[in-house]
Amino acid sequence: MSGFTLKLLALFLMIVDHCGLVLFAGTSLYLPCRILGRIAFPLYAFLITEGYVHTRSVKKYAGRLLVFAVLSEVPFDYAFFGTPFYMGYQNVFFTLVLGLGALACIDGARGRSGRIKASETAAGNTGKSELPAGASTPLVGAEVSAETPELSAGELWEQTMRKSNISKILLIVIMVIAELTYTDYGAFGVLVIVLFYLFRNQKVKCMVSVAAALIIYGFLGGFYIEGFGAIALIFILLYNGEKGQYPFPSLLFYAAYPLHLLILGLM
């Protein structure tokens, strides 16, 4: 199952979920639609980690997500709350942007200036590296070039510790922001993205931790069907690591979010 197939599946299930919420409330179709819809977010959370690892520019990737987060807010508010502006809840694109920032903070907390490369985390496919996504790696900043002044071991350690502490603080701040601004799934949504990244090459730990998080979130929030989101892990296990063939521009996946919300709002 390619990345394209996972995106298509996530998009379809998300639309089913939103149709249940907007069009079928109070009918027999409401609960089945909402249950199927629980599968969508874990898929998107997983795809964000894959996008983070493979993108050529994290800044541009985050920029695209942020642009569509802003574009989607009015259709989102109108579809679900009947008003163009509602500050009590924000669309999922904001959660994904914050999740992307959290992944950058994780790498910073490791004392690294760069992301995990796809080749470093594809040990199961390439055999070139046995390093799991959650493991520490040598500091990129420790590579001394002719243009970089040599640091003593003590200075390098202090520099690493400062960067690590700042990154950890930023990670906490990001999760607090997600919760206080009422983004879709809030701090939990950021946490699921983080878990997918930390255990990217440790399938058992990844599946158990994400499934447990989904079930606990459902019980804590009183929306018990959130546990059905664990079904997404079956499709993720079938992921072959390939991007897949796109018969249309990938930006259409982004555009489908505000467009379907606008249609539902008008309906």
C-alpha positions as CSV (number, residue, x, y, z in Angstrom):
1,M,0.0,0.0,0.0
2,S,1.6,3.3,-1.2
3,G,1.5,6.7,0.4
4,F,-1.0,7.8,-2.3
5,T,-3.3,4.9,-1.4
6,L,-3.1,5.8,2.3
7,K,-3.9,9.5,1.6
8,L,-6.9,8.5,-0.6
9,L,-8.2,6.2,2.1
10,A,-7.7,8.9,4.8
11,L,-9.5,11.5,2.7
12,F,-12.4,9.2,2.0
13,L,-12.9,8.2,5.7
14,M,-12.6,11.8,6.8
15,I,-15.4,12.8,4.4
16,V,-17.5,10.0,5.6
17,D,-17.0,11.1,9.2
18,H,-17.9,14.7,8.4
19,C,-21.0,13.6,6.4
20,G,-22.1,11.7,9.5
21,L,-21.6,14.7,11.7
22,V,-23.2,17.3,9.4
23,L,-25.8,15.4,7.4
24,F,-26.8,12.3,9.3
25,A,-26.9,13.5,12.9
26,G,-29.8,11.8,14.7
27,T,-30.1,9.1,12.1
28,S,-29.0,5.5,12.0
29,L,-26.1,6.4,9.8
30,Y,-24.5,8.8,12.3
31,L,-22.7,6.2,14.5
32,P,-21.3,4.1,11.6
33,C,-20.0,7.2,9.8
34,R,-18.3,8.5,13.0
35,I,-16.8,5.1,13.7
36,L,-15.3,4.8,10.2
37,G,-14.1,8.4,10.6
38,R,-12.0,7.6,13.6
39,I,-9.6,5.8,11.3
40,A,-8.7,8.9,9.3
41,F,-6.7,11.0,11.9
42,P,-4.2,8.2,12.7
43,L,-3.6,7.8,9.0
44,Y,-3.0,11.6,8.6
45,A,-0.7,11.6,11.7
46,F,1.4,8.8,10.2
47,L,1.5,10.5,6.8
48,I,2.8,13.7,8.5
49,T,5.8,11.8,9.9
50,E,6.5,10.3,6.5
51,G,6.2,13.8,4.9
52,Y,8.6,15.2,7.5
53,V,11.2,12.5,6.8
54,H,11.0,12.7,3.1
55,T,10.3,16.4,2.3
56,R,13.1,18.5,0.8
57,S,12.1,21.5,2.9
58,V,10.4,21.3,6.2
59,K,9.7,25.0,6.1
60,K,7.9,24.8,2.8
61,Y,6.0,21.8,3.9
62,A,4.9,23.6,7.1
63,G,4.1,26.6,5.0
64,R,1.7,24.7,2.8
65,L,0.0,23.1,5.8
66,L,-0.4,26.5,7.4
67,V,-1.8,28.2,4.3
68,F,-4.5,25.5,4.0
69,A,-5.2,25.7,7.7
70,V,-6.1,29.3,7.3
71,L,-8.0,28.7,4.1
72,S,-10.0,25.9,5.7
73,E,-11.0,27.7,8.9
74,V,-14.0,29.6,7.6
75,P,-15.5,26.5,5.8
76,F,-14.7,24.4,8.9
77,D,-16.5,26.8,11.2
78,Y,-19.5,27.3,8.8
79,A,-19.9,23.5,8.3
80,F,-19.7,22.5,11.9
81,F,-20.8,25.6,13.9
82,G,-23.0,27.4,11.4
83,T,-21.0,30.6,11.5
84,P,-18.0,31.8,9.4
85,F,-16.0,32.6,12.6
86,Y,-15.9,30.4,15.7
87,M,-12.9,30.6,18.0
88,G,-13.8,27.7,20.2
89,Y,-12.4,25.0,17.9
90,Q,-9.8,25.0,15.1
91,N,-9.5,22.7,12.1
92,V,-7.1,19.7,11.9
93,F,-4.6,21.4,9.6
94,F,-3.5,23.5,12.6
95,T,-2.9,20.3,14.6
96,L,-0.8,18.9,11.7
97,V,1.3,22.1,11.6
98,L,2.0,21.9,15.3
99,G,2.8,18.2,15.0
100,L,5.3,19.0,12.3
101,G,6.9,21.6,14.7
102,A,7.0,19.0,17.4
103,L,9.0,16.6,15.2
104,A,11.6,19.4,14.6
105,C,11.8,19.9,18.4
106,I,12.4,16.2,18.9
107,D,15.4,16.3,16.6
108,G,16.6,19.4,18.3
109,A,16.3,17.7,21.7
110,R,18.5,15.0,20.4
111,G,21.2,17.6,19.8
112,R,20.8,17.3,16.0
113,S,20.5,20.1,13.5
114,G,19.0,17.9,10.8
115,R,16.1,15.4,10.4
116,I,16.3,11.7,10.3
117,K,17.0,10.8,6.7
118,A,14.8,8.3,5.0
119,S,17.8,6.1,4.3
120,E,18.7,6.1,8.1
121,T,15.2,4.9,9.1
122,A,14.6,2.4,6.3
123,A,16.8,-0.4,7.9
124,G,14.1,-3.0,7.2
125,N,14.1,-2.1,3.5
126,T,17.7,-1.2,2.7
127,G,19.8,-3.0,5.3
128,K,22.0,0.1,5.4
129,S,21.2,1.2,9.0
130,E,19.9,-0.5,12.1
131,L,19.3,2.8,13.9
132,P,15.7,3.3,15.1
133,A,14.0,6.6,14.7
134,G,14.0,7.1,18.5
135,A,17.7,6.6,18.9
136,S,20.3,9.3,19.3
137,T,22.8,10.0,16.5
138,P,26.1,11.9,16.3
139,L,25.7,15.6,16.3
140,V,25.6,17.2,12.9
141,G,27.1,20.3,14.5
142,A,30.0,18.2,15.8
143,E,31.4,17.9,12.3
144,V,34.2,20.4,12.1
145,S,34.9,22.1,8.8
146,A,37.5,24.6,7.8
147,E,34.9,27.4,8.4
148,T,33.8,26.1,11.8
149,P,35.9,26.9,14.9
150,E,36.8,23.8,16.9
151,L,35.0,23.4,20.1
152,S,36.3,21.8,23.2
153,A,34.4,18.8,24.6
154,G,33.0,20.9,27.4
155,E,31.8,23.6,25.1
156,L,30.2,21.1,22.8
157,W,28.4,19.5,25.7
158,E,27.1,22.8,27.0
159,Q,26.0,23.8,23.5
160,T,24.2,20.5,23.1
161,M,22.5,20.7,26.5
162,R,21.3,24.3,25.9
163,K,19.8,23.2,22.5
164,S,18.3,20.1,24.0
165,N,16.6,22.0,26.9
166,I,15.2,24.7,24.6
167,S,13.8,22.0,22.2
168,K,12.1,20.1,25.0
169,I,10.6,23.3,26.3
170,L,9.3,24.2,22.8
171,L,7.8,20.7,22.4
172,I,5.8,21.2,25.6
173,V,4.8,24.7,24.5
174,I,3.5,23.3,21.2
175,M,1.4,20.7,22.9
176,V,0.0,23.4,25.3
177,I,-0.8,25.7,22.4
178,A,-2.6,22.8,20.6
179,E,-4.7,22.3,23.7
180,L,-5.4,26.0,24.6
181,T,-6.3,26.9,21.1
182,Y,-8.7,24.0,20.8
183,T,-7.2,22.5,17.6
184,D,-8.9,19.3,16.4
185,Y,-7.6,16.5,18.7
186,G,-5.5,19.1,20.6
187,A,-2.4,18.0,22.5
188,F,-3.3,14.4,21.9
189,G,-3.2,14.9,18.1
190,V,0.4,16.2,18.5
191,L,1.2,13.3,20.7
192,V,0.1,10.7,18.2
193,I,2.3,12.3,15.5
194,V,5.2,12.3,17.9
195,L,4.7,8.6,18.7
196,F,4.6,7.6,15.0
197,Y,7.9,9.5,14.6
198,L,9.7,8.2,17.8
199,F,8.9,4.6,17.0
200,R,9.0,4.9,13.2
201,N,11.1,1.7,12.8
202,Q,9.9,-0.1,15.8
203,K,6.6,-1.5,14.7
204,V,5.5,-3.3,17.8
205,K,6.2,-0.3,20.1
206,C,4.6,2.0,17.5
207,M,1.4,0.0,17.2
208,V,1.0,-0.6,20.9
209,S,1.7,3.0,22.0
210,V,-0.6,4.6,19.3
211,A,-3.4,2.1,20.0
212,A,-3.1,2.7,23.7
213,A,-3.1,6.5,23.2
214,L,-6.3,6.3,21.1
215,I,-8.1,4.1,23.6
216,I,-7.1,6.3,26.6
217,Y,-8.0,9.5,24.7
218,G,-11.5,8.0,24.0
219,F,-12.1,7.2,27.7
220,L,-10.8,10.5,29.0
221,G,-12.8,12.5,26.5
222,G,-16.0,10.4,26.9
223,F,-16.0,9.7,23.1
224,Y,-15.3,6.0,23.4
225,I,-15.4,5.2,19.7
226,E,-12.0,6.9,19.3
227,G,-10.5,3.5,20.0
228,F,-11.7,2.4,16.6
229,G,-8.9,4.6,15.2
230,A,-6.6,1.7,16.0
231,I,-7.9,0.0,12.9
232,A,-5.7,2.5,10.9
233,L,-2.7,0.6,12.2
234,I,-3.6,-2.3,10.0
235,F,-3.4,-0.2,6.9
236,I,-0.2,1.4,8.1
237,L,1.4,-2.0,8.5
238,L,0.6,-2.6,4.9
239,Y,2.4,0.6,3.8
240,N,5.3,-0.3,1.5
241,G,7.3,2.9,2.0
242,E,6.6,4.1,-1.6
243,K,5.1,7.4,-2.6
244,G,3.0,5.9,-5.3
245,Q,1.8,7.3,-8.6
246,Y,-0.3,10.5,-8.4
247,P,-2.7,10.9,-11.3
248,F,-3.3,14.5,-10.2
249,P,-1.3,17.2,-8.4
250,S,-0.8,16.4,-4.7
251,L,-2.0,19.8,-3.7
252,L,-5.5,18.6,-4.5
253,F,-5.4,16.5,-1.4
254,Y,-4.9,19.7,0.6
255,A,-7.6,21.5,-1.4
256,A,-10.1,18.7,-0.8
257,Y,-10.3,19.6,2.9
258,P,-11.7,23.1,2.6
259,L,-13.7,22.3,-0.5
260,H,-15.6,19.4,1.0
261,L,-16.3,21.4,4.2
262,L,-17.6,24.3,2.0
263,I,-20.0,21.9,0.2
264,L,-21.2,20.4,3.5
265,G,-21.7,23.8,5.0
266,L,-23.8,24.9,2.0
267,M,-25.8,21.7,2.1
